[in-house]
């Protein structure tokens, strides 16, 4: 649990680049900017482009990777 939060903190602090969180249910959320995510040790709050929030238990996060930007 804490390793996931540590990984997120590292991605937010070291020259931010968009990244994605892959969840155990198959959903994938792209974090395009720092202000699209907030977290505690057990929960992650994500905000999408529409302003919709998603509250996720950190146990659901199976991977964190670089977001692949799609062309226009």
N, C-alpha and C positions, 0 to 999 in steps of 0.2 A: 504494500500500500504506500508506504512512505517513499519507496524507490520511484514510484510513478510520479509522485508530487515533486521529488527532487529532480527527476528528468524534465518535468514541465518548467520548474524554476530555472534550470540550466538553459533551456531553449529560450526562455523569456529574457535572460540576462546577457547572453553571449552573442551580441550582434544579431538581433532577432531576424529570423527568416520564417516564412509561413510553414506551419507543420500540421499534421493530421493525427487525430486520435482514432484508432480502430477499436470498436467495442466487440464484446463477446457475442452479441446478437447480430453482428454483421454490419451495423451502422458505422459510418465513417464521417467524422466532423473535421472540416478544415478550419484552422485558426489563422486567418489572414493577417491579423494585427494583434498587438498585445491587449488592447481593450476589448477583445472578444472572449476573454476567459478570466475567470476568478476561481479560487480554489481554497479548500481547507484540507487537512490531512485525509479526510474520508470522502469528500464530495468535490465535484468539479462543476461549475456553472459555465455553460457555453452560450454564446449569443450568435445567432445567424444573421445574415444580411437583412432579413426582414425585422430584426429586433426580437425574435422569438427566443425565449430562454429554454435551456435544456439542463436539468439537474441530473448529474450522473455520479453513481457510486464509483470510487476509484477501482474497486474490485472488478468492474466491468471493462476496464481499459486493458486490452491485450497487447497493444503496440502503439508506439509513437514513431512517426517517420516524417521525412520531408514531404511537404505538399507539392504535388506536381501541378504546375500552372497550366491551364488549358489555353489554347490560342483563341483569338477573337472570333 
